Amino acid sequence: MSKPRLKLQLRILSDEQIAFGPGKAELLEAIQRTGSISQAAKSMDMSYRRAWQLVDTMNQCFHSQLVETQTGGTHGGGAIVTELGQVILRKFRTMEQQAIQSVAAEFEGIANHMKVNK
């Protein structure tokens, strides 16, 4: 056994759809890094189809798009995380940190009673 860890996963729902969560946040970060949905998907070991579905869901759940795509030409297409996408991503990451901080003391109280390998 290793040291106990806390894993919180926040998800923002719109009806029954996950409008935003850890996987979509990671995908947006990968799109920012690569400038491409397909390259982002590849870097995450995800199919392009799955990445596109996640982008489509996000874009449908918000008032304006979080990711904008450009069709291919001689240099291929591309994708950018919009200003709104960057705001949502930043706010979501802040929420994750705040959630962890808000339960940290209680978690330590539990973890102290758990078996660990030394």
Biopython code that builds the backbone (N, CA, C, O; Angstrom):
import numpy as np
from Bio.PDB.StructureBuilder import StructureBuilder

atoms = [
    (1, "MET", "N", (0.838, -1.188, 0.000)),
    (1, "MET", "CA", (0.000, 0.000, 0.000)),
    (1, "MET", "C", (0.874, 1.240, 0.000)),
    (1, "MET", "O", (1.932, 1.261, 0.629)),
    (2, "SER", "N", (0.443, 2.246, -0.688)),
    (2, "SER", "CA", (1.163, 3.510, -0.688)),
    (2, "SER", "C", (0.382, 4.524, 0.139)),
    (2, "SER", "O", (-0.687, 4.227, 0.671)),
    (3, "LYS", "N", (0.930, 5.700, 0.232)),
    (3, "LYS", "CA", (0.306, 6.772, 1.003)),
    (3, "LYS", "C", (-1.081, 7.107, 0.431)),
    (3, "LYS", "O", (-1.233, 7.197, -0.788)),
    (4, "PRO", "N", (-2.084, 7.291, 1.285)),
    (4, "PRO", "CA", (-3.420, 7.638, 0.790)),
    (4, "PRO", "C", (-3.394, 8.944, -0.004)),
    (4, "PRO", "O", (-2.682, 9.886, 0.346)),
    (5, "ARG", "N", (-4.176, 8.980, -1.067)),
    (5, "ARG", "CA", (-4.287, 10.175, -1.897)),
    (5, "ARG", "C", (-5.755, 10.558, -2.006)),
    (5, "ARG", "O", (-6.644, 9.717, -1.869)),
    (6, "LEU", "N", (-5.988, 11.807, -2.249)),
    (6, "LEU", "CA", (-7.343, 12.307, -2.450)),
    (6, "LEU", "C", (-7.511, 12.612, -3.925)),
    (6, "LEU", "O", (-6.676, 13.292, -4.522)),
    (7, "LYS", "N", (-8.578, 12.116, -4.511)),
    (7, "LYS", "CA", (-8.858, 12.402, -5.911)),
    (7, "LYS", "C", (-10.285, 12.935, -6.017)),
    (7, "LYS", "O", (-11.255, 12.194, -5.861)),
    (8, "LEU", "N", (-10.389, 14.217, -6.281)),
    (8, "LEU", "CA", (-11.692, 14.838, -6.489)),
    (8, "LEU", "C", (-11.880, 15.055, -7.982)),
    (8, "LEU", "O", (-10.941, 15.438, -8.679)),
    (9, "GLN", "N", (-13.071, 14.814, -8.468)),
    (9, "GLN", "CA", (-13.360, 15.084, -9.871)),
    (9, "GLN", "C", (-14.620, 15.925, -9.953)),
    (9, "GLN", "O", (-15.724, 15.449, -9.690)),
    (10, "LEU", "N", (-14.435, 17.180, -10.323)),
    (10, "LEU", "CA", (-15.558, 18.084, -10.511)),
    (10, "LEU", "C", (-16.097, 17.928, -11.924)),
    (10, "LEU", "O", (-15.337, 17.758, -12.877)),
    (11, "ARG", "N", (-17.387, 17.986, -12.044)),
    (11, "ARG", "CA", (-18.020, 17.960, -13.357)),
    (11, "ARG", "C", (-19.139, 18.984, -13.354)),
    (11, "ARG", "O", (-19.907, 19.085, -12.397)),
    (12, "ILE", "N", (-19.220, 19.732, -14.422)),
    (12, "ILE", "CA", (-20.292, 20.713, -14.587)),
    (12, "ILE", "C", (-21.277, 20.111, -15.581)),
    (12, "ILE", "O", (-20.927, 19.825, -16.727)),
    (13, "LEU", "N", (-22.504, 19.923, -15.130)),
    (13, "LEU", "CA", (-23.517, 19.272, -15.960)),
    (13, "LEU", "C", (-24.476, 20.287, -16.565)),
    (13, "LEU", "O", (-24.818, 21.297, -15.950)),
    (14, "SER", "N", (-24.891, 19.991, -17.769)),
    (14, "SER", "CA", (-25.945, 20.739, -18.443)),
    (14, "SER", "C", (-26.970, 19.686, -18.840)),
    (14, "SER", "O", (-26.741, 18.894, -19.754)),
    (15, "ASP", "N", (-28.094, 19.688, -18.147)),
    (15, "ASP", "CA", (-29.042, 18.579, -18.232)),
    (15, "ASP", "C", (-28.276, 17.314, -17.862)),
    (15, "ASP", "O", (-27.741, 17.234, -16.756)),
    (16, "GLU", "N", (-28.205, 16.338, -18.736)),
    (16, "GLU", "CA", (-27.490, 15.104, -18.412)),
    (16, "GLU", "C", (-26.101, 15.049, -19.030)),
    (16, "GLU", "O", (-25.354, 14.095, -18.811)),
    (17, "GLN", "N", (-25.760, 16.071, -19.799)),
    (17, "GLN", "CA", (-24.447, 16.091, -20.449)),
    (17, "GLN", "C", (-23.388, 16.687, -19.530)),
    (17, "GLN", "O", (-23.675, 17.591, -18.745)),
    (18, "ILE", "N", (-22.179, 16.185, -19.628)),
    (18, "ILE", "CA", (-21.065, 16.797, -18.908)),
    (18, "ILE", "C", (-20.568, 17.947, -19.779)),
    (18, "ILE", "O", (-19.898, 17.736, -20.790)),
    (19, "ALA", "N", (-20.910, 19.173, -19.365)),
    (19, "ALA", "CA", (-20.506, 20.354, -20.128)),
    (19, "ALA", "C", (-19.012, 20.588, -19.981)),
    (19, "ALA", "O", (-18.346, 21.016, -20.924)),
    (20, "PHE", "N", (-18.484, 20.302, -18.784)),
    (20, "PHE", "CA", (-17.063, 20.525, -18.536)),
    (20, "PHE", "C", (-16.618, 19.673, -17.369)),
    (20, "PHE", "O", (-17.346, 19.511, -16.390)),
    (21, "GLY", "N", (-15.422, 19.130, -17.479)),
    (21, "GLY", "CA", (-14.859, 18.296, -16.423)),
    (21, "GLY", "C", (-13.365, 18.145, -16.645)),
    (21, "GLY", "O", (-12.794, 18.814, -17.506)),
    (22, "PRO", "N", (-12.728, 17.274, -15.875)),
    (22, "PRO", "CA", (-11.278, 17.126, -15.954)),
    (22, "PRO", "C", (-10.762, 16.721, -17.343)),
    (22, "PRO", "O", (-9.734, 17.229, -17.792)),
    (23, "GLY", "N", (-11.460, 15.823, -18.014)),
    (23, "GLY", "CA", (-11.028, 15.384, -19.345)),
    (23, "GLY", "C", (-11.131, 16.493, -20.375)),
    (23, "GLY", "O", (-10.252, 16.641, -21.224)),
    (24, "LYS", "N", (-12.195, 17.268, -20.304)),
    (24, "LYS", "CA", (-12.367, 18.377, -21.243)),
    (24, "LYS", "C", (-11.352, 19.477, -20.946)),
    (24, "LYS", "O", (-10.847, 20.122, -21.865)),
    (25, "ALA", "N", (-11.053, 19.692, -19.667)),
    (25, "ALA", "CA", (-10.025, 20.678, -19.309)),
    (25, "ALA", "C", (-8.675, 20.251, -19.879)),
    (25, "ALA", "O", (-7.946, 21.064, -20.447)),
    (26, "GLU", "N", (-8.352, 18.978, -19.726)),
    (26, "GLU", "CA", (-7.085, 18.459, -20.250)),
    (26, "GLU", "C", (-7.039, 18.585, -21.776)),
    (26, "GLU", "O", (-5.998, 18.911, -22.346)),
    (27, "LEU", "N", (-8.170, 18.327, -22.427)),
    (27, "LEU", "CA", (-8.236, 18.449, -23.883)),
    (27, "LEU", "C", (-8.015, 19.903, -24.305)),
    (27, "LEU", "O", (-7.278, 20.157, -25.258)),
    (28, "LEU", "N", (-8.637, 20.856, -23.618)),
    (28, "LEU", "CA", (-8.422, 22.266, -23.958)),
    (28, "LEU", "C", (-6.956, 22.645, -23.795)),
    (28, "LEU", "O", (-6.401, 23.360, -24.630)),
    (29, "GLU", "N", (-6.330, 22.171, -22.726)),
    (29, "GLU", "CA", (-4.912, 22.456, -22.519)),
    (29, "GLU", "C", (-4.067, 21.869, -23.648)),
    (29, "GLU", "O", (-3.110, 22.496, -24.101)),
    (30, "ALA", "N", (-4.418, 20.674, -24.098)),
    (30, "ALA", "CA", (-3.689, 20.031, -25.197)),
    (30, "ALA", "C", (-3.910, 20.779, -26.514)),
    (30, "ALA", "O", (-2.989, 20.898, -27.322)),
    (31, "ILE", "N", (-5.118, 21.278, -26.730)),
    (31, "ILE", "CA", (-5.392, 22.057, -27.942)),
    (31, "ILE", "C", (-4.588, 23.358, -27.912)),
    (31, "ILE", "O", (-4.060, 23.789, -28.937)),
    (32, "GLN", "N", (-4.498, 23.981, -26.734)),
    (32, "GLN", "CA", (-3.690, 25.198, -26.610)),
    (32, "GLN", "C", (-2.232, 24.906, -26.959)),
    (32, "GLN", "O", (-1.584, 25.694, -27.648)),
    (33, "ARG", "N", (-1.723, 23.777, -26.484)),
    (33, "ARG", "CA", (-0.323, 23.402, -26.727)),
    (33, "ARG", "C", (-0.049, 23.097, -28.189)),
    (33, "ARG", "O", (0.978, 23.503, -28.733)),
    (34, "THR", "N", (-0.978, 22.373, -28.830)),
    (34, "THR", "CA", (-0.711, 21.839, -30.166)),
    (34, "THR", "C", (-1.339, 22.640, -31.299)),
    (34, "THR", "O", (-0.873, 22.566, -32.436)),
    (35, "GLY", "N", (-2.386, 23.404, -31.009)),
    (35, "GLY", "CA", (-3.079, 24.149, -32.056)),
    (35, "GLY", "C", (-3.915, 23.266, -32.967)),
    (35, "GLY", "O", (-4.260, 23.657, -34.082)),
    (36, "SER", "N", (-4.238, 22.065, -32.483)),
    (36, "SER", "CA", (-4.941, 21.101, -33.329)),
    (36, "SER", "C", (-5.709, 20.108, -32.472)),
    (36, "SER", "O", (-5.197, 19.626, -31.461)),
    (37, "ILE", "N", (-6.940, 19.801, -32.875)),
    (37, "ILE", "CA", (-7.717, 18.792, -32.164)),
    (37, "ILE", "C", (-7.081, 17.416, -32.373)),
    (37, "ILE", "O", (-6.973, 16.634, -31.429)),
    (38, "SER", "N", (-6.662, 17.120, -33.602)),
    (38, "SER", "CA", (-6.095, 15.793, -33.853)),
    (38, "SER", "C", (-4.778, 15.598, -33.108)),
    (38, "SER", "O", (-4.537, 14.523, -32.560)),
    (39, "GLN", "N", (-3.925, 16.620, -33.079)),
    (39, "GLN", "CA", (-2.661, 16.501, -32.346)),
    (39, "GLN", "C", (-2.914, 16.428, -30.840)),
    (39, "GLN", "O", (-2.230, 15.697, -30.124)),
    (40, "ALA", "N", (-3.895, 17.186, -30.367)),
    (40, "ALA", "CA", (-4.253, 17.134, -28.946)),
    (40, "ALA", "C", (-4.728, 15.734, -28.587)),
    (40, "ALA", "O", (-4.322, 15.176, -27.568)),
    (41, "ALA", "N", (-5.590, 15.170, -29.427)),
    (41, "ALA", "CA", (-6.106, 13.818, -29.192)),
    (41, "ALA", "C", (-4.963, 12.818, -29.154)),
    (41, "ALA", "O", (-4.895, 11.969, -28.265)),
    (42, "LYS", "N", (-4.069, 12.925, -30.123)),
    (42, "LYS", "CA", (-2.928, 12.012, -30.206)),
    (42, "LYS", "C", (-2.078, 12.096, -28.937)),
    (42, "LYS", "O", (-1.630, 11.075, -28.416)),
    (43, "SER", "N", (-1.859, 13.318, -28.445)),
    (43, "SER", "CA", (-1.025, 13.497, -27.249)),
    (43, "SER", "C", (-1.679, 12.910, -26.003)),
    (43, "SER", "O", (-1.007, 12.633, -25.009)),
    (44, "MET", "N", (-3.001, 12.722, -26.068)),
    (44, "MET", "CA", (-3.742, 12.171, -24.934)),
    (44, "MET", "C", (-4.106, 10.703, -25.152)),
    (44, "MET", "O", (-4.847, 10.133, -24.351)),
    (45, "ASP", "N", (-3.603, 10.084, -26.211)),
    (45, "ASP", "CA", (-3.973, 8.712, -26.567)),
    (45, "ASP", "C", (-5.486, 8.558, -26.691)),
    (45, "ASP", "O", (-6.074, 7.604, -26.183)),
    (46, "MET", "N", (-6.095, 9.511, -27.372)),
    (46, "MET", "CA", (-7.548, 9.537, -27.562)),
    (46, "MET", "C", (-7.808, 9.559, -29.067)),
    (46, "MET", "O", (-7.019, 10.119, -29.827)),
    (47, "SER", "N", (-8.896, 8.961, -29.490)),
    (47, "SER", "CA", (-9.217, 9.008, -30.919)),
    (47, "SER", "C", (-9.655, 10.427, -31.289)),
    (47, "SER", "O", (-10.182, 11.172, -30.463)),
    (48, "TYR", "N", (-9.421, 10.772, -32.548)),
    (48, "TYR", "CA", (-9.851, 12.082, -33.034)),
    (48, "TYR", "C", (-11.363, 12.216, -32.883)),
    (48, "TYR", "O", (-11.867, 13.274, -32.506)),
    (49, "ARG", "N", (-12.074, 11.145, -33.178)),
    (49, "ARG", "CA", (-13.542, 11.171, -33.089)),
    (49, "ARG", "C", (-14.000, 11.518, -31.669)),
    (49, "ARG", "O", (-14.906, 12.330, -31.484)),
    (50, "ARG", "N", (-13.368, 10.897, -30.673)),
    (50, "ARG", "CA", (-13.727, 11.160, -29.275)),
    (50, "ARG", "C", (-13.402, 12.603, -28.904)),
    (50, "ARG", "O", (-14.202, 13.271, -28.248)),
    (51, "ALA", "N", (-12.238, 13.085, -29.320)),
    (51, "ALA", "CA", (-11.857, 14.469, -29.024)),
    (51, "ALA", "C", (-12.855, 15.431, -29.664)),
    (51, "ALA", "O", (-13.274, 16.407, -29.041)),
    (52, "TRP", "N", (-13.231, 15.152, -30.903)),
    (52, "TRP", "CA", (-14.189, 16.012, -31.589)),
    (52, "TRP", "C", (-15.539, 16.000, -30.867)),
    (52, "TRP", "O", (-16.186, 17.040, -30.750)),
    (53, "GLN", "N", (-15.964, 14.832, -30.384)),
    (53, "GLN", "CA", (-17.227, 14.751, -29.635)),
    (53, "GLN", "C", (-17.163, 15.611, -28.370)),
    (53, "GLN", "O", (-18.127, 16.304, -28.043)),
    (54, "LEU", "N", (-16.040, 15.569, -27.666)),
    (54, "LEU", "CA", (-15.893, 16.372, -26.448)),
    (54, "LEU", "C", (-15.934, 17.861, -26.774)),
    (54, "LEU", "O", (-16.582, 18.637, -26.072)),
    (55, "VAL", "N", (-15.246, 18.257, -27.832)),
    (55, "VAL", "CA", (-15.256, 19.663, -28.259)),
    (55, "VAL", "C", (-16.670, 20.083, -28.643)),
    (55, "VAL", "O", (-17.127, 21.160, -28.260)),
    (56, "ASP", "N", (-17.354, 19.240, -29.392)),
    (56, "ASP", "CA", (-18.714, 19.541, -29.835)),
    (56, "ASP", "C", (-19.655, 19.707, -28.643)),
    (56, "ASP", "O", (-20.474, 20.625, -28.620)),
    (57, "THR", "N", (-19.540, 18.827, -27.662)),
    (57, "THR", "CA", (-20.377, 18.934, -26.460)),
    (57, "THR", "C", (-20.115, 20.253, -25.738)),
    (57, "THR", "O", (-21.050, 20.960, -25.364)),
    (58, "MET", "N", (-18.828, 20.579, -25.544)),
    (58, "MET", "CA", (-18.502, 21.850, -24.882)),
    (58, "MET", "C", (-19.091, 23.024, -25.650)),
    (58, "MET", "O", (-19.717, 23.908, -25.063)),
    (59, "ASN", "N", (-18.888, 23.030, -26.958)),
    (59, "ASN", "CA", (-19.367, 24.150, -27.764)),
    (59, "ASN", "C", (-20.884, 24.281, -27.728)),
    (59, "ASN", "O", (-21.411, 25.390, -27.813)),
    (60, "GLN", "N", (-21.592, 23.160, -27.603)),
    (60, "GLN", "CA", (-23.056, 23.200, -27.546)),
    (60, "GLN", "C", (-23.576, 23.648, -26.182)),
    (60, "GLN", "O", (-24.679, 24.188, -26.089)),
    (61, "CYS", "N", (-22.796, 23.430, -25.127)),
    (61, "CYS", "CA", (-23.267, 23.707, -23.772)),
    (61, "CYS", "C", (-23.041, 25.153, -23.315)),
    (61, "CYS", "O", (-23.588, 25.572, -22.295)),
    (62, "PHE", "N", (-22.244, 25.910, -24.057)),
    (62, "PHE", "CA", (-21.960, 27.288, -23.666)),
    (62, "PHE", "C", (-22.536, 28.255, -24.695)),
    (62, "PHE", "O", (-22.805, 27.876, -25.835)),
    (63, "HIS", "N", (-22.724, 29.527, -24.274)),
    (63, "HIS", "CA", (-23.318, 30.534, -25.155)),
    (63, "HIS", "C", (-22.505, 30.763, -26.420)),
    (63, "HIS", "O", (-23.062, 31.049, -27.480)),
    (64, "SER", "N", (-21.194, 30.639, -26.309)),
    (64, "SER", "CA", (-20.357, 30.719, -27.507)),
    (64, "SER", "C", (-19.284, 29.639, -27.421)),
    (64, "SER", "O", (-19.070, 29.043, -26.365)),
    (65, "GLN", "N", (-18.624, 29.400, -28.527)),
    (65, "GLN", "CA", (-17.697, 28.277, -28.629)),
    (65, "GLN", "C", (-16.490, 28.424, -27.699)),
    (65, "GLN", "O", (-15.980, 29.522, -27.477)),
    (66, "LEU", "N", (-16.051, 27.284, -27.163)),
    (66, "LEU", "CA", (-14.822, 27.244, -26.374)),
    (66, "LEU", "C", (-13.642, 26.915, -27.272)),
    (66, "LEU", "O", (-12.501, 27.265, -26.968)),
    (67, "VAL", "N", (-13.927, 26.233, -28.392)),
    (67, "VAL", "CA", (-12.899, 25.880, -29.375)),
    (67, "VAL", "C", (-13.417, 26.267, -30.751)),
    (67, "VAL", "O", (-14.546, 25.941, -31.117)),
    (68, "GLU", "N", (-12.578, 26.967, -31.509)),
    (68, "GLU", "CA", (-12.902, 27.292, -32.899)),
    (68, "GLU", "C", (-11.940, 26.539, -33.795)),
    (68, "GLU", "O", (-10.748, 26.432, -33.509)),
    (69, "THR", "N", (-12.481, 26.019, -34.885)),
    (69, "THR", "CA", (-11.652, 25.255, -35.820)),
    (69, "THR", "C", (-11.525, 26.010, -37.134)),
    (69, "THR", "O", (-12.387, 26.802, -37.512)),
    (70, "GLN", "N", (-10.422, 25.735, -37.812)),
    (70, "GLN", "CA", (-10.198, 26.280, -39.149)),
    (70, "GLN", "C", (-10.005, 25.089, -40.071)),
    (70, "GLN", "O", (-9.272, 24.153, -39.750)),
    (71, "THR", "N", (-10.665, 25.132, -41.214)),
    (71, "THR", "CA", (-10.560, 24.004, -42.142)),
    (71, "THR", "C", (-9.176, 23.981, -42.775)),
    (71, "THR", "O", (-8.488, 24.999, -42.854)),
    (72, "GLY", "N", (-8.797, 22.817, -43.213)),
    (72, "GLY", "CA", (-7.465, 22.603, -43.767)),
    (72, "GLY", "C", (-7.249, 23.326, -45.085)),
    (72, "GLY", "O", (-8.185, 23.564, -45.849)),
    (73, "GLY", "N", (-6.034, 23.658, -45.323)),
    (73, "GLY", "CA", (-5.609, 24.240, -46.595)),
    (73, "GLY", "C", (-4.277, 23.612, -46.912)),
    (73, "GLY", "O", (-4.067, 22.427, -46.654)),
    (74, "THR", "N", (-3.377, 24.394, -47.467)),
    (74, "THR", "CA", (-2.061, 23.849, -47.789)),
    (74, "THR", "C", (-1.284, 23.501, -46.521)),
    (74, "THR", "O", (-0.443, 22.601, -46.534)),
    (75, "HIS", "N", (-1.560, 24.202, -45.441)),
    (75, "HIS", "CA", (-0.870, 23.937, -44.170)),
    (75, "HIS", "C", (-1.735, 23.139, -43.197)),
    (75, "HIS", "O", (-1.368, 22.979, -42.033)),
    (76, "GLY", "N", (-2.868, 22.644, -43.658)),
    (76, "GLY", "CA", (-3.764, 21.894, -42.779)),
    (76, "GLY", "C", (-4.629, 22.833, -41.972)),
    (76, "GLY", "O", (-4.478, 24.052, -42.047)),
    (77, "GLY", "N", (-5.520, 22.274, -41.215)),
    (77, "GLY", "CA", (-6.423, 23.073, -40.401)),
    (77, "GLY", "C", (-5.795, 23.379, -39.067)),
    (77, "GLY", "O", (-4.581, 23.291, -38.887)),
    (78, "GLY", "N", (-6.638, 23.734, -38.154)),
    (78, "GLY", "CA", (-6.145, 24.024, -36.827)),
    (78, "GLY", "C", (-7.304, 24.295, -35.899)),
    (78, "GLY", "O", (-8.463, 24.318, -36.313)),
    (79, "ALA", "N", (-6.980, 24.497, -34.655)),
    (79, "ALA", "CA", (-8.008, 24.797, -33.660)),
    (79, "ALA", "C", (-7.402, 25.735, -32.635)),
    (79, "ALA", "O", (-6.219, 25.653, -32.307)),
    (80, "ILE", "N", (-8.243, 26.627, -32.138)),
    (80, "ILE", "CA", (-7.806, 27.513, -31.059)),
    (80, "ILE", "C", (-8.822, 27.451, -29.934)),
    (80, "ILE", "O", (-10.016, 27.253, -30.158)),
    (81, "VAL", "N", (-8.322, 27.624, -28.724)),
    (81, "VAL", "CA", (-9.193, 27.772, -27.565)),
    (81, "VAL", "C", (-9.554, 29.251, -27.516)),
    (81, "VAL", "O", (-8.678, 30.112, -27.439)),
    (82, "THR", "N", (-10.841, 29.534, -27.561)),
    (82, "THR", "CA", (-11.303, 30.919, -27.592)),
    (82, "THR", "C", (-11.044, 31.603, -26.252)),
    (82, "THR", "O", (-10.650, 30.966, -25.274)),
    (83, "GLU", "N", (-11.271, 32.901, -26.232)),
    (83, "GLU", "CA", (-11.124, 33.655, -24.980)),
    (83, "GLU", "C", (-12.056, 33.091, -23.912)),
    (83, "GLU", "O", (-11.652, 32.934, -22.759)),
    (84, "LEU", "N", (-13.308, 32.782, -24.287)),
    (84, "LEU", "CA", (-14.236, 32.175, -23.330)),
    (84, "LEU", "C", (-13.710, 30.826, -22.863)),
    (84, "LEU", "O", (-13.789, 30.510, -21.676)),
    (85, "GLY", "N", (-13.175, 30.027, -23.780)),
    (85, "GLY", "CA", (-12.611, 28.732, -23.411)),
    (85, "GLY", "C", (-11.493, 28.881, -22.393)),
    (85, "GLY", "O", (-11.394, 28.090, -21.454)),
    (86, "GLN", "N", (-10.652, 29.888, -22.574)),
    (86, "GLN", "CA", (-9.559, 30.135, -21.641)),
    (86, "GLN", "C", (-10.091, 30.558, -20.268)),
    (86, "GLN", "O", (-9.557, 30.147, -19.237)),
    (87, "VAL", "N", (-11.130, 31.371, -20.260)),
    (87, "VAL", "CA", (-11.747, 31.803, -18.993)),
    (87, "VAL", "C", (-12.346, 30.610, -18.258)),
    (87, "VAL", "O", (-12.130, 30.442, -17.058)),
    (88, "ILE", "N", (-13.107, 29.774, -18.987)),
    (88, "ILE", "CA", (-13.746, 28.604, -18.382)),
    (88, "ILE", "C", (-12.681, 27.662, -17.829)),
    (88, "ILE", "O", (-12.815, 27.160, -16.714)),
    (89, "LEU", "N", (-11.631, 27.421, -18.598)),
    (89, "LEU", "CA", (-10.543, 26.543, -18.170)),
    (89, "LEU", "C", (-9.887, 27.079, -16.891)),
    (89, "LEU", "O", (-9.661, 26.323, -15.946)),
    (90, "ARG", "N", (-9.588, 28.358, -16.863)),
    (90, "ARG", "CA", (-8.959, 28.974, -15.692)),
    (90, "ARG", "C", (-9.860, 28.862, -14.459)),
    (90, "ARG", "O", (-9.405, 28.487, -13.379)),
    (91, "LYS", "N", (-11.131, 29.188, -14.634)),
    (91, "LYS", "CA", (-12.084, 29.119, -13.517)),
    (91, "LYS", "C", (-12.245, 27.687, -13.017)),
    (91, "LYS", "O", (-12.337, 27.457, -11.812)),
    (92, "PHE", "N", (-12.279, 26.725, -13.939)),
    (92, "PHE", "CA", (-12.427, 25.320, -13.561)),
    (92, "PHE", "C", (-11.221, 24.855, -12.758)),
    (92, "PHE", "O", (-11.381, 24.198, -11.730)),
    (93, "ARG", "N", (-10.017, 25.186, -13.214)),
    (93, "ARG", "CA", (-8.803, 24.790, -12.483)),
    (93, "ARG", "C", (-8.767, 25.447, -11.103)),
    (93, "ARG", "O", (-8.305, 24.834, -10.140)),
    (94, "THR", "N", (-9.242, 26.673, -10.998)),
    (94, "THR", "CA", (-9.327, 27.341, -9.691)),
    (94, "THR", "C", (-10.318, 26.626, -8.787)),
    (94, "THR", "O", (-10.051, 26.423, -7.602)),
    (95, "MET", "N", (-11.460, 26.245, -9.343)),
    (95, "MET", "CA", (-12.465, 25.507, -8.570)),
    (95, "MET", "C", (-11.889, 24.195, -8.048)),
    (95, "MET", "O", (-12.128, 23.825, -6.898)),
    (96, "GLU", "N", (-11.130, 23.490, -8.891)),
    (96, "GLU", "CA", (-10.518, 22.228, -8.459)),
    (96, "GLU", "C", (-9.596, 22.461, -7.262)),
    (96, "GLU", "O", (-9.652, 21.721, -6.280)),
    (97, "GLN", "N", (-8.755, 23.480, -7.342)),
    (97, "GLN", "CA", (-7.823, 23.778, -6.252)),
    (97, "GLN", "C", (-8.575, 24.161, -4.976)),
    (97, "GLN", "O", (-8.212, 23.727, -3.883)),
    (98, "GLN", "N", (-9.615, 24.970, -5.118)),
    (98, "GLN", "CA", (-10.404, 25.379, -3.958)),
    (98, "GLN", "C", (-11.107, 24.185, -3.321)),
    (98, "GLN", "O", (-11.193, 24.097, -2.097)),
    (99, "ALA", "N", (-11.606, 23.277, -4.136)),
    (99, "ALA", "CA", (-12.282, 22.087, -3.613)),
    (99, "ALA", "C", (-11.303, 21.233, -2.811)),
    (99, "ALA", "O", (-11.627, 20.759, -1.722)),
    (100, "ILE", "N", (-10.116, 21.042, -3.356)),
    (100, "ILE", "CA", (-9.101, 20.245, -2.659)),
    (100, "ILE", "C", (-8.720, 20.907, -1.340)),
    (100, "ILE", "O", (-8.637, 20.242, -0.307)),
    (101, "GLN", "N", (-8.490, 22.209, -1.376)),
    (101, "GLN", "CA", (-8.111, 22.931, -0.160)),
    (101, "GLN", "C", (-9.215, 22.879, 0.893)),
    (101, "GLN", "O", (-8.932, 22.804, 2.088)),
    (102, "SER", "N", (-10.473, 22.918, 0.450)),
    (102, "SER", "CA", (-11.575, 22.950, 1.409)),
    (102, "SER", "C", (-11.761, 21.630, 2.149)),
    (102, "SER", "O", (-12.343, 21.611, 3.233)),
    (103, "VAL", "N", (-11.279, 20.529, 1.584)),
    (103, "VAL", "CA", (-11.435, 19.236, 2.248)),
    (103, "VAL", "C", (-10.115, 18.664, 2.758)),
    (103, "VAL", "O", (-10.090, 17.566, 3.316)),
    (104, "ALA", "N", (-9.031, 19.392, 2.574)),
    (104, "ALA", "CA", (-7.696, 18.870, 2.913)),
    (104, "ALA", "C", (-7.578, 18.455, 4.374)),
    (104, "ALA", "O", (-7.048, 17.383, 4.662)),
    (105, "ALA", "N", (-8.058, 19.276, 5.301)),
    (105, "ALA", "CA", (-7.921, 18.960, 6.721)),
    (105, "ALA", "C", (-8.712, 17.706, 7.076)),
    (105, "ALA", "O", (-8.219, 16.855, 7.816)),
    (106, "GLU", "N", (-9.915, 17.583, 6.565)),
    (106, "GLU", "CA", (-10.732, 16.402, 6.842)),
    (106, "GLU", "C", (-10.095, 15.160, 6.224)),
    (106, "GLU", "O", (-10.107, 14.086, 6.827)),
    (107, "PHE", "N", (-9.542, 15.307, 5.027)),
    (107, "PHE", "CA", (-8.865, 14.188, 4.389)),
    (107, "PHE", "C", (-7.679, 13.729, 5.230)),
    (107, "PHE", "O", (-7.492, 12.529, 5.429)),
    (108, "GLU", "N", (-6.886, 14.658, 5.721)),
    (108, "GLU", "CA", (-5.738, 14.297, 6.563)),
    (108, "GLU", "C", (-6.210, 13.520, 7.794)),
    (108, "GLU", "O", (-5.562, 12.565, 8.223)),
    (109, "GLY", "N", (-7.353, 13.944, 8.358)),
    (109, "GLY", "CA", (-7.915, 13.249, 9.511)),
    (109, "GLY", "C", (-8.279, 11.811, 9.201)),
    (109, "GLY", "O", (-8.179, 10.941, 10.067)),
    (110, "ILE", "N", (-8.696, 11.559, 7.990)),
    (110, "ILE", "CA", (-9.007, 10.193, 7.555)),
    (110, "ILE", "C", (-7.720, 9.448, 7.216)),
    (110, "ILE", "O", (-7.524, 8.307, 7.637)),
    (111, "ALA", "N", (-6.847, 10.098, 6.455)),
    (111, "ALA", "CA", (-5.610, 9.459, 5.993)),
    (111, "ALA", "C", (-4.739, 9.005, 7.160)),
    (111, "ALA", "O", (-4.046, 7.991, 7.071)),
    (112, "ASN", "N", (-4.779, 9.757, 8.246)),
    (112, "ASN", "CA", (-3.974, 9.402, 9.422)),
    (112, "ASN", "C", (-4.387, 8.064, 10.030)),
    (112, "ASN", "O", (-3.615, 7.463, 10.777)),
    (113, "HIS", "N", (-5.580, 7.595, 9.724)),
    (113, "HIS", "CA", (-6.078, 6.340, 10.269)),
    (113, "HIS", "C", (-5.947, 5.180, 9.274)),
    (113, "HIS", "O", (-6.398, 4.067, 9.544)),
    (114, "MET", "N", (-5.330, 5.452, 8.132)),
    (114, "MET", "CA", (-5.220, 4.422, 7.099)),
    (114, "MET", "C", (-3.849, 3.746, 7.168)),
    (114, "MET", "O", (-2.860, 4.351, 7.581)),
    (115, "LYS", "N", (-3.815, 2.493, 6.758)),
    (115, "LYS", "CA", (-2.570, 1.752, 6.693)),
    (115, "LYS", "C", (-1.732, 2.257, 5.530)),
    (115, "LYS", "O", (-2.258, 2.532, 4.452)),
    (116, "VAL", "N", (-0.429, 2.379, 5.747)),
    (116, "VAL", "CA", (0.474, 2.774, 4.674)),
    (116, "VAL", "C", (1.751, 1.951, 4.774)),
    (116, "VAL", "O", (2.140, 1.508, 5.855)),
    (117, "ASN", "N", (2.391, 1.755, 3.634)),
    (117, "ASN", "CA", (3.720, 1.112, 3.626)),
    (117, "ASN", "C", (4.761, 2.162, 3.914)),
    (117, "ASN", "O", (4.724, 3.265, 3.369)),
    (118, "LYS", "N", (5.667, 1.816, 4.758)),
    (118, "LYS", "CA", (6.716, 2.785, 5.111)),
    (118, "LYS", "C", (8.040, 2.385, 4.560)),
    (118, "LYS", "O", (9.030, 3.088, 4.762)),
]
sb = StructureBuilder()
sb.init_structure("model")
sb.init_model(0)
sb.init_chain("A")
sb.init_seg("    ")
for serial, (resi, resn, name, xyz) in enumerate(atoms, 1):
    if name == "N":
        sb.init_residue(resn, " ", resi, " ")
    sb.init_atom(name, np.array(xyz, "f"), 0.0, 1.0, " ", f" {name:<3s}", serial, name[0])
structure = sb.get_structure()
